[in-house]
Amino acid sequence: ADGSVRIIPSKGGIGGTSTQGSVIYDAHGKGNVVTFVKFHEEDHLLASRGLDDCVKLWDVRKFKSPVRVFKGIETHMETSNLAFSPDGRVIAAGTNVNPRSKEAGTIKFFSTYGPVEEVSLPDLQIGLAGPGESVIRIEWHSKLKQIFATTSGGYSKVLYDPTMSEKGSLMTSERTHRSINRDFVPENLVGAIYTPYSLNMDGDEVISKKRVQEKARRDPRKSQKPEPPVNGPGAGGRVSSSNSFTQYVLKNKLLTKTNLREQDARDELLKVAEQAEENPTYFGGAYSANKAPLAKLTLEEEEEAFLEEQKKLLD
């Protein structure tokens, strides 16, 4: 921060200012940082606070020198601010103190309007912090008419007028704790208190957790116990106890399948001969294109027929 106050209008110039805005260099003295600026409810007034322990009020229409200067507002923190009253007639600012000193931070109130350009004594001063604590930030609420302030000691405090303020923090501060009705508790109570659902209302035996686990372990479904091998050749996918899993697969799944080399192709075709005649597309388009009929007899039947014909010829 260079300690300047710059005004950049959002639409056109303000008074005699140009569209580039106006600037006051070293508004609070050379080398002093400006910690806060705030517009008054009247748009042409602007208040600024700096590390020169002053709050200055500016007229942006004649943005050359401050209209009023409020002195004696100790400022050491660059987060210090100020606040206007809801009607805009009062300026409030919290003071900063040295943490090692015995002084305490306060809130100083000044009249916004007045004939004197420089004001050193506040119209009102309220102590708010403890020794060595500063008032960092303040906020004057326009509707609640309450002042909220934070201190370097980690506290948030509220100032209000009982005749003007009714809501806000007063709603929580006036709330009382609910009284606990202890009439139903006997004074000389002996023994344990049981809730209704903790008792065994059905009269069943209370089973311990260990017994429940042991019972579940004996249950094949709850324990997810695998099925033991069966005695005999095995069936239904269960392996016999006399064979290993590999032996079971070789014997029951692989070796039991009929070898295609041992099958008679003519015999297999004759099994579906009637279906093929009723439905020409039974064997697909390839067989329907081939008009060759299926064999009427199997190979064995043809051999028997051949032998009978030979006997007839010899006779």
Buried (B, 14 or more C-beta within 10 A) or exposed (E): EEBEBBBEBEEEEBEEBEEEBBBBEBBBEEEBBBBBBBEBEEEBBBBBBBBBBBBBBBBBEEBEEBBBBBBBBBBBBEEBBBBBBBEBEBBBBBBBBEEEEEBBBBBBBBBBEEEEEEBEEBEEEBEBBEEBBBBBBBEBBEEBBBBBBBBBBEEEBBBBEEEEBEEBBBEEEEEEEEEEEEEEEEEEEEEEEEEEEEEEEEEEEEEEEEEEEEEEEEEEEEEEEEEEBBEEEBEEEEBBEEBEEEEBEEBBEEEEEEEEEEEEEBEEBBEEEEEBEEEEEEBEEEBEEEEEEBBEEBEEBEEEEEEEEEEEEEE
